[in-house]
Amino acid sequence: MWHPTAALVVEVVSPGDETWEKLGFYAAHAVDEVLIVDPQRRSVDWLALSDSHYHPIERSGLIDLGVIDLLARIDWPAT
């Protein structure tokens, strides 16, 4: 089976990267959800595509996982 785009993209933020600037590219390619993990901030942003824009969501519509669940499972690196 061939899919024309990804359903879910996971971005891990690194110093100086352009993760947030990529959202327009992902929207243009109809990626349903974008998960952004930021180890520096120890944060997770889960976004869903709606009307060509991404909006924060608390729980994925694609997999049985949400922001709170994922945050509890991440073993963040020592600072």
N, C-alpha and C positions, 0 to 999 in steps of 0.2 A: 504494500500500500504506500502511496506517495502523498505527502502533505505539502502544500505550497508554502507553509510558514510554520513557525514554532507556536505551540499553544502557551508555553511558559518559558520565560527567559530568566536566568538567575545571574545577577551582577554582584560581584564582591568588590566593594569600593577599596581602592588603594590610593595612597597619597598622589595628588595631581592628576587623577584620572578624570574622564569625562562621562561618567555613568549617567548623570541626570540629563546631559545634552543629547543622549542617544534615544530618549523617549520618542521624539518625533520620527526617527527612523523606524523604531519598533511599531509605532502607530501606523505609519505608511505601509508597513508589511503585515498589518492586522494581527500582531501578536496579542493574544487574549490577556495575558497577565505578565507582569514584570515584578520580580522579587529582588529587592536591593538590600544587601547585607553590608553593614558598615562596621568593621571590627574596631575602628578608632572610637566611634560613638557608642559601640555595642548596641546597635539598633537594627531593626528590620522594618523596611517599608514594603508593603504588598500593594500593588496597584493593578487595577483592572481597566481594560479599554471600554469606553462608552462614548459614543458620539465623537469618535476620532481623538479623544483625549483620555489620559489616565487619571483615575481617581483612587484614593486610598480605600482599601477594604480591610476588614478584620480577619476574614476567612476566605480561603481560595474557593472558587467555584469549580475548580478542575480536580483538585486532590483533597483528601480529608486532612487538612492542616491549616492552621491559622497563625497569626502573628504571635499570640501569647504562647501557643504550643511550641512553635519553633524557637522562640527566645529561651524557653525553659530547657530545650534540648541542646543548645549550642554551648560548647565548652570553649569560651572565649580565651584567647591567648593572654598570658600574664602581661601586665603593663609595666 
